[in-house]
Amino acid sequence: MKNIVKKYLLGTKSRQPYSENSIMQGLLNPVWSSKNYGNFAKEAYQNNVIASRCINLIAKSAASVDWTLYDNKNQIVNKHNILELLHDPNPSCGGAEFFEAFFAYKILHGDSYILAAGQGSGMELHLLRPDRVTIIPGESSVPYGYSYKIGDKETIYKVDQVTGQSNVMHLKNFHPTDDWYGLSQVEAASYSIDLHNQASIWNQSLLQNGAKPSGALILKSSQNNSGNLSEDQFERLKMQLEEKFSGSANAGKPLLLEGGLEWQEMSYSPKDMDFMETKNSAARDIALAFGIPPHLLGIKVDNTYSNMQEARFAFWEETVIPLVDKMVDALNSWLVPFFEKGLRLSYDANNISALSSKQEKMWERIQNADFMTEDEKRAAVGLPPKKAQI
């Protein structure tokens, strides 16, 4: 095993989360951004308003749920070290900030890692930046450990090969071709993000060069000229175009032509290229890749949802709740055994306003169920049995 670890660390410390595309930079081939975490963070989260909004919306929503804890008799535990730890994971940040970053890492990288430091009431939880983590493969499906490197300092957190327990919790997205690392959600949207970014750059260029149309000045032959400009005339015309007709400050100024000069368009206009529709289409594809109804981002689409409430409900039920469920399962398997057996973490779905309409319909059906007793109805909505009258 030591030889495996040594060989792995020497050969793959600088793992690229995703292999580079074979980009053919020929005459007619587009050039797409490289698929790695650093580029995803820059092009999607920092430079793209739609992708950044999607990531923040999912992460903030998932981090806003209220924790609940149940004992082995399925009774709610109101006070426990686990609850205090989840609300105050470490001195640097609170629970909402901690889990917001946790979900953002998972979306951007495909993987999130939590480190448990200390024990019992003195335990702290810390996030490990995913691009600094290298998984050391084991001889089975259980990894040997996790290597975390900052600069020249490297720490290896081993995994128990029998129980699978470790001080590091790894939550990943499904990846069809990788046994150890998850697939970034940004990768599915990367082409649309590139297209949207390039459309924004094109728009900015048009604004900055609003009075410098794409075309050519042509000098027609006449009795007064031979169809050619002298060197002095050429330089003077060039200078006038750059100073008086280029840039956003000169947008809209008329182009004054003299001496047989004529203007001829050389390229398509943004309208001919259906510029805005291309950008809107890319924005819709980005929202689709992240599982967010375009309505919530202010993107005009066909009437898929009748109102904003339905769009919010679909977002929570189809995107946020499955993400939170996966995290809760992971915490129950990894964190709870550090404290006490028989406990079970969950969250309070009743406090999620977007799901209120579903809950109201469920309560109405339960209330109208003639085949259920009063205590059965109370149990179905999470309430204790009604005390018997003495």
N, C-alpha and C positions, 0 to 999 in steps of 0.2 A: 504493500500500500504506500509506503514512503516513497518508493521509486515512482509510483504513479503520480503522487502529489508533486514531487520534484520536477518530473517531466512536464506536468501540466502547467505549473507556475512559471517555469522557464520559457515555455513555448507559447502561452496564451494569456499572459497578464494583461496585455493591451487588447482585449477582446473587442471587436466591433460588434455591437448589438445586432446589426443587420448587414448583410453583405452588400457591397457596392454594386450598383447596376452596371451592366455592360453598355455604356453610353456610346452610341455611334454618332459622332459629331459631323455628319455629312451635310450636304447642301440642304436636304429636305427633312432631316431628322431633328426633332426637338431635343433640347438638353434639359433634363430634369435634375432637381436637387438631389444630393447624396442622401441615402437613407441611413442616418445614424442619429443618436440621441442629441448630440450637439446641434446638428442641423435642424432636427425637429423642433428643439427648444427655440431656436432663432427664427426660423421661417414660419412656424405655426404659432407659437405662443407669443413671441415678441413682435413679429412683423405683420401678422394677419389678424385683423379685427374679428372676423367671423370665427376662426379656430380658437382664438384666445377667449372669446366670449363663451364658446361651447365648453371649453375645458373648465373655465371658472364656474359656469352655471352648474355643471355636473358635480364638480368638487365641493362647492359651497352647499349645494342641496344635500348631497350625501352626508356631509359633515354636520348637518343641522339636526339630525335625528336625536331624540332623547333616549338615553340608555335605560334599560331595566334589567334587573337581576332576579332570578328565581332560584329557590332552594330545591332540594330533592322531593319536596311535597308539592311543588309547583306553586308555592306561595311567593309573593313579591318580597324581596329583601330591600329595604329602604336605605340601609347604611352598610357599607362594606368597603374594604381596602381596594377592591377591584374598581368599584364605582369612583372612588376618590382618584385612583390612578388614571382612569379614562378621562375624567374631567380636568385633571392637572398632571399630565404625563411627565413633565420635567420643568425645572425652573425657568427655562427659556421661552416656553410657549404654553398656552392653554389648550384644552381639548379640541375646540373648534378649529383653531389654527393648525394644530398638529394633524388632524384627520383631513383637513382641506388639502394640505401639502401631500399627504399620503395618497389620496385619490388622484391628485394632479400628476404625481410621479407615475402612477399606474397607467394613466391614460397616455402620457407622453412617451414613456419608455416601454410599457408593457409589464413592468415589474415594480413592486414596492417592497421595501425591507424595513422591519422594525427591530431594533435591538433592545433587549431587556437587560438593564444593568442594576445590580443589587438584588436584594431579596425582601420578601414580606412587605411591611409597611414602608421600608426604605427603597423599594424598587422604583426605578425610573424607566421611561420609554423614550427612545431616541430614533429618529428616522435616519437611515443610511441612504445617501444619494446613490441612485441605482447605477449611474455610469461609473462609479468607483468600486462597485461590487463585482467580483468574479466568482462564479460557482465552481467549486472543485468537485468533479464527478466522483461518485463512489463506484463500488463494484456492482451495485444493484441500482434500483430506481431511487434510492436515498443518496443524496449528495454527501461527500466526505466532509465538506465544510464550506464556509464562505470567506473569501479573502476581501478585506476592505483596505484600500490603499489611498492615502492622501499624501501627495508628494513622495518622499522617500520612506515614509512610515507605513508599514503594512501590518495588519492584524488578521489572524485567522481564527474564525469561530467554528469549532468542530461540531458535528452532528452525531448524536448517538445512533449507531448503525442498527441497533435493535429496536429502539422505541421511536426513532426519528426526531426526538426532542433536541432543541438547540436554543441558544439565547437569541437567535435570529429567526423571525417569522418572515417567510417569503410568500407573497401573494402575487400571482401572475395571471395574465390573460392567456387564453388558449392560443397555442402556436402549432400549426399543422406540420411544420418541418423541424422543430427544435424541441429536444427533450427537456431542456433545462430553463430556457428563458421564454418569457411571454412576448406576444406580438403587439407592438404599439398600435393604438387606434389611429394615430396620426398617419401611419403608413398607408392605410386604406384610403385616406383622404389626401395623400401627398400630391398627387397630380393635380387635383382640383385646387389645392392650396397654392401650388406653383402658378397655376393659371390665374387665380384671383390676384395673387401678388403682382404678376406681370401686367395684368389689366390696370391695377392701381398705379404702377410705375408708368405705364403708357399714358394714363390720364394726367398724372403729375407732369409728365414731359410736355403734353399738349398745353397745359396751363402755363408752364414756364416758357414755352415757345409759341404762345398763342398767335403771334402775328408773323410767324415764320413758316408759311405753308410749304408743303412738300411739292416742289415743282422746279421749273427752270425759267430763267429769263432768256428770251431768244431775240437776237438782233437781226431783223430782216434787211436784206440788201435793198439799196435804193440809190438814187443819183447822188445822195450826199454821203454815202458810206459804202464800203465794200463787203459788209456783213461780218466784219471782225472788229473787235474793240482793241484799242491800243493798250499797252501795259498800264499806263497811267489811268486810263478810263476804267479798266477792269478793277484795279485796286481801289479807286474812288467809289465805284458802285458797290463793291464788296463791303467796304467800310460803312457806307450809308445803310446797307441792309442790316448789318450787325448792330449798329448803334441806334437806328431809328425804328426798325421794324421787327426786332427780335426780343424775346423775353415777355413775361406776363405783364409788365408795366406798359408795354407797347401794343397789347392785344387790342384788335379792332381798328387800328389805324389804317387808313387807306394807303395802298401802294401806288405811288405816283410814278408813271412811266413816261419817258421822253425819248426822242431821237430814234424812233422805229423799234423800241423795245416792246415785247409782248410777253405775257405770263402764260405758261402752259402747265396744267396739273400733271404730276408725275406718279401719283399714288392714290389709293382709295381713301375716302374720308372715313372717320369713325362710324358714321351712320351706315355707309356701305358695308363696313365690316361687322355690323350689328354688334357694336362694342358693348353697350350696356346689357344686352341680353346674354352675351357671353359671360360677363361678370356675374350677373344674377344667377345664371345656371350653375356656375362654379360655386357660388355661395350656397345654393340649395344642395348641391352634392356634398359639400363640407358638413352641413347640418345633418344630412342623411347618414353620413359615415359615423357621426358621434351619437346618433339616436336622439336628435332634438327636433321637434316639429318646427319648421321654418317660421311659423307664426310667432313663436316666442322670441325670435331674433329680429323681427320686423322685416322679414323677407316676404315679398309678394309671391304667392303661389295660388294654385287652384284651391277651391274651397274643400279641402280634405276634412277639416274640422269645422263644425258649425259655429263655434265660439272659442274664446281664449281659455275658458274653463276646461273644455274638453281637451284642448291641446296640452294644458298643464297636467291634467290627469293622465294622459297618454305618456307624457314625458316621465312622470314619476313611476307609473306602473311598469313601463317597458324598459326604462333606462336606469333610473336611480335605485328603485327597490331591489332589482336583481344584483346590483353592485353592492348595496349595503348587506343583503343576505349573504353574499359570498364572504364579505369581510367578517360578519358575525360568526359564521361557521368556522373561519380560520382562527378567530380569537378564542372560541370555545375549545378548539383542539389544542391551541398553543398556550394561551395566557392563563386560562382557568386552572389547569393542572399545577401551576406554580403556587396556587393558593389553597384550594379545597375541592375535593371531589364532590360531585353531585350538584354543583352549581351550574346555572345556564344563563348566558348573556342573551339579551334580545333588545328590542327597541320598541318604543311606544308609537304604533301606527296611528293611534287615535288623535295624536297631536299634529299630524300632517294635514294641513288645510286643503291641499290639492286632492286628498282622498276622501274628503268629508262627504261628498255626494254618494260615493260607493257605500260608505258606512251607514249613511241615513237609509239607503235602500235596503241594506242588510238588516238593520234594526227593525225596519217596517215589516219585512218578511217574517222575522222572528216573532215580532209582536202579534202578527196575524196567524201564527202557526197554532192551530187548535190542538194538535197532537202532542204539544210540549207542555210540561208543567212549568210553574213560575220559576222554580229553582233551575230547571234545565235552560230556560230562557236567559236567566241571569248568568249561568255558567257559559253560555254561548257567546256572551258579550264581555266575558272576563270579570264578572262580578261574583262575590262570594254568595253562598246560599242565604236566603232570608231567615233571620233568627225566628224560632218558633215563639208564638205568643204564649205567655204564662198566665 
